[in-house]
Amino acid sequence: MADEDKDMEKDSGVRPVGTGFHTDSEPRCKLHSFNWLEDIPGGYADSDMVEVTFKNTRKGYYKNTTHIPLAIGDMVAVEASPGHDIGMVTLTGLLVERRMRQAARGDRRGRRTDTATKDEVKRVFRKARPGDLERYEEARARENDTMIKARRIAAELGLNMKIGDVEYQGDGNKAIFYYIADERVDFRQLIKVLADTFKVRIEMKQIGARQEAGRIGGIGPCGRPLCCSKWMTNFVSVATSAARYQDISLNPQKLAGQCAKLKCCLNFEVDSYVEASKSIPDKGVRLETADSTYYHFKTDVFKREITYSTDKSIAANLVTISAERALEIIALNKAGEKPLSLKAEGEEKPREKTAFGDILGEDDLTRFDKKKKRKKKKPQQGDAPAEAGEAQAPRTDKQPRPDRPKKKKNKGQPKPGSGDKPEAPKPPKE
């Protein structure tokens, strides 16, 4: 049995990773649903429904009518129109029915997502055989060439559309063309040309910019692969209010991703910011003190610190206080009282900078300046060697040393390196 599994992996290009299988062309870290109903005893979480994932984010719900023992990661052959398709099992049990009801309700905008009702659910035929997987890999090998040829055909027909991806059915009898278009496109002539060229059944499916980025992939500004191509399977709408809650500059060039839409990562931490900002005073509230009026300048949500300025438009006389102190001053202002200053009596002293606050010296303005190194003087003859740990005092007198003869200055001779050459000494007379 083990030898058959090895031969199957060798023929199909499928190998086990963790609890499931994946092909070399599939991303390895796609996030699937965790079956939290799996360990309920008594068979209450058992169900014949199975969730099957195909290329990238396309999913379908199928019924296991023959009660085949299936586990997450198994490659199965499922019913399609026409023929059959090959996909991977990503969820089993009662949780699949809950996902189906959620898909039937659609998202918040009222759009239907995947296969919705049990009447439309198709069947699981069998586990994928080596022959099925070989045919499946052959069909997938033609997808890139098909996409390039289809783009040329669409350009020749003058259609204002972009074909972003092509997906062949597991048996190779049908191809799904994913395209992007800003306006309505009449592609009836395109379908006829594609069917005559590739000899398969054609299905056109329009997708958005986010789905295209997830299918193509790339590197984001953070230096990591795009989230939509690595682990995201569902896309949630992103609003500019998510950037406002996090005090991010509303710069379209920085907020937009490679799909020219707002980055999906803006939604990752917005809930934490909203929850933390509930106990912080409103930005429009001004604080009255005995000496001046302070306006909101900026807020550090997680440190719970607020910076106020005496000018409404520019940063002037900035003072940073805690959120508790700001709420206390607001309560005093409502009661008709004005404190002497924003800070409490014990907080007016400046904080001392700790030694470990800036380990690398990044806050020092002179960190790029070259420091001059002092040249060590060479020990001269007659000097007594200094003992270990004893510093040698510098000489302050400019008088010559007694043990060294004084050099005589030759006034008539030129200095070394000058242009005049010294006369050669005359040989002695015999």
PEKA-V940420 format. One record per pair of residues at least 12 apart in sequence whose ideal C-beta (glycine too) atoms are under 8 Angstrom apart, sorted by the first residue. I is the first residue (numbers start at 1). J is the second residue. Records with the same first field share a line. If there is no record, write none. Layout:
I: J ; J
//
This chain:
7: 130
8: 130 ; 133
11: 130 ; 133 ; 134
12: 75 ; 128 ; 130 ; 133 ; 134 ; 136 ; 137
13: 133 ; 137
14: 75 ; 133
16: 73
18: 73
19: 71 ; 72 ; 73
20: 71 ; 72 ; 73 ; 74 ; 88 ; 89
21: 73 ; 74 ; 75 ; 88
22: 73 ; 88
23: 137
25: 140
26: 55
27: 229 ; 230 ; 231
29: 230 ; 231
30: 53 ; 230 ; 231 ; 233
31: 231 ; 232 ; 233
32: 53 ; 72 ; 90 ; 91 ; 233
33: 51 ; 90 ; 91 ; 95 ; 99
35: 72 ; 91 ; 92 ; 93 ; 95
36: 95
37: 93 ; 94 ; 95
38: 93 ; 95
44: 94
45: 93 ; 94 ; 95
46: 93 ; 94
47: 92 ; 93 ; 94 ; 96 ; 97
48: 63 ; 64 ; 65 ; 67
49: 61 ; 62 ; 63 ; 64 ; 92 ; 96 ; 97 ; 100 ; 121
50: 62 ; 63 ; 64 ; 70 ; 76 ; 89 ; 91 ; 92 ; 96 ; 124
51: 89 ; 90 ; 91 ; 92 ; 96 ; 99
52: 76 ; 78 ; 87 ; 88 ; 89 ; 90 ; 124
53: 87 ; 88 ; 90
54: 85 ; 86 ; 87 ; 88 ; 167
55: 140 ; 167
56: 165 ; 167 ; 214 ; 215
57: 211 ; 214 ; 233 ; 234
58: 167
59: 90 ; 114 ; 233
60: 78 ; 87 ; 114 ; 115 ; 122
61: 96 ; 99 ; 100 ; 103 ; 114 ; 115 ; 121
62: 76 ; 78 ; 79 ; 121 ; 122 ; 123 ; 124
63: 118 ; 121 ; 122 ; 123 ; 124
64: 123 ; 124
65: 123 ; 124
66: 124 ; 126
68: 124 ; 126 ; 127
70: 89 ; 92 ; 124 ; 127
71: 89 ; 92
72: 89 ; 90 ; 91 ; 92
73: 88 ; 89
74: 88 ; 89 ; 127 ; 128
75: 87 ; 88 ; 89 ; 127 ; 128 ; 133
76: 88 ; 89 ; 124 ; 125 ; 126 ; 127 ; 128
77: 124 ; 125 ; 126 ; 127 ; 128 ; 129 ; 132 ; 170
78: 122 ; 123 ; 124 ; 125
79: 122 ; 123 ; 124 ; 125
80: 122 ; 169 ; 170 ; 171 ; 174
82: 173 ; 174 ; 201
83: 169 ; 170 ; 171 ; 173 ; 174
84: 125 ; 132 ; 169 ; 170 ; 171
85: 169 ; 170 ; 171
86: 128 ; 132 ; 133 ; 136 ; 170 ; 171
87: 170
100: 115 ; 116 ; 117 ; 118 ; 121
103: 115 ; 116
104: 116 ; 117
109: 237
132: 170
135: 170 ; 171 ; 172
136: 170 ; 171
138: 172
139: 168 ; 169 ; 170 ; 171 ; 172
140: 168
142: 168 ; 172
143: 165 ; 166 ; 167 ; 168
144: 166
146: 166 ; 168 ; 175 ; 198
147: 163 ; 165 ; 166
149: 197 ; 198
150: 163 ; 166 ; 177 ; 194
151: 163
153: 190 ; 193 ; 194 ; 197
154: 187 ; 190
157: 189 ; 190 ; 193
159: 185 ; 186 ; 187 ; 190
160: 181 ; 182 ; 183 ; 185
161: 179 ; 180 ; 181 ; 185 ; 187
162: 179 ; 180 ; 181
163: 177 ; 178 ; 179
164: 178 ; 179 ; 180 ; 207 ; 212 ; 215 ; 216
165: 177 ; 178 ; 212 ; 215 ; 216
166: 178
168: 200
172: 200
173: 200 ; 201
174: 200 ; 201 ; 202 ; 203
175: 194 ; 198 ; 200 ; 201 ; 202 ; 203
176: 203 ; 204 ; 205
177: 194 ; 202 ; 203 ; 204 ; 205
178: 205 ; 206 ; 207 ; 211 ; 212 ; 215
179: 204 ; 205 ; 206 ; 207
180: 206 ; 207 ; 208 ; 209 ; 212
181: 206
187: 204
190: 204
191: 204
208: 235
209: 259 ; 260 ; 261
210: 228 ; 235 ; 259 ; 261 ; 264
211: 235
212: 259
213: 226 ; 228 ; 229 ; 257 ; 258 ; 259
214: 226 ; 228 ; 229 ; 232 ; 235
215: 229
216: 229
217: 229
218: 258
220: 257 ; 258
222: 265
226: 257 ; 258
227: 264 ; 265
228: 259 ; 264
232: 264
235: 264
236: 264 ; 267
238: 261 ; 262 ; 263 ; 264 ; 266 ; 267
239: 262
240: 255 ; 262
242: 262 ; 266 ; 267 ; 270
243: 255 ; 262 ; 266
245: 270 ; 273 ; 274 ; 277
246: 266 ; 269 ; 270 ; 273
247: 298 ; 299 ; 301
248: 266
273: 301
276: 301 ; 302 ; 304
277: 299 ; 301
279: 304 ; 323
280: 299 ; 301 ; 304 ; 306 ; 323 ; 326
281: 306 ; 323 ; 326 ; 327 ; 330
283: 296 ; 299
284: 296
285: 330
287: 308 ; 326 ; 329 ; 330 ; 333 ; 342
288: 329 ; 333 ; 338
289: 329 ; 338 ; 339 ; 340 ; 341 ; 342
290: 338 ; 339 ; 340 ; 341
291: 340 ; 341
292: 310 ; 317
293: 310
294: 308 ; 309 ; 310 ; 319 ; 342
295: 308 ; 309 ; 310 ; 311 ; 312
296: 308 ; 309
297: 309 ; 315 ; 318
304: 322 ; 323 ; 324
305: 320 ; 321 ; 322 ; 323
306: 320 ; 321 ; 322 ; 323 ; 326
307: 319 ; 320
308: 320 ; 321 ; 342
319: 341 ; 342 ; 343
321: 342 ; 343 ; 347
325: 342 ; 343 ; 344 ; 347
329: 342
380: 401
381: 403 ; 404
382: 401 ; 403 ; 404
//
